[in-house]
Amino acid sequence: CPPPAGWRFGAGIWNGGTLMGVVMVGRPVARRIDHRFVVEANRVCVRRDTAAPLRWNACSQLYGWVAREAERRGFKKIITYTLESEVGTTLRAAGWTCEGPAGGGSWDRKNRRREGTGPRGRKLRWSRTLRPRLGPVDAIAG
């Protein structure tokens, strides 16, 4: 997966010496979401060419880590999207909540042509509300 536009941070999960998956976080793709307070888990990729027990729980661990890291960095909310056909078990296991339908389809428009390579089905938006920790300067000013 290529890095998302507006990439902020990411991580990998390992099983011994084998990289099993990665997560990439960036600014929200939706323009009306305030990127100063909200980040989006834009990419979560887990290897499928290894035995299932070796990658077990990798997605949930990655989603849990990005939420904790976003909170540590001072963000108030983290979001991601899944296809409507996906169950979202890994997100629920990591403490995320489904907010409901959130568009989908193609970014291609008559006045702005774009080639899309990703899935174009309807999407669901998931989120996790964060409690940013106060830093030393915020604690004094607050």
Secondary structure, 3 states (H helix, E strand, C coil): CCCCCCEEEEEEEEECCEEEEEEEEECCCCCCCCCCCEEEEEEEEECCCCCHHHHCCHHHHHHHHHHHHHHHCCCCEEEEEEECCCCCHHHHHCCCEEEEEEEECCCCECCECCCCCCCCCEEEEEEEECCCCCCHHHHHHC
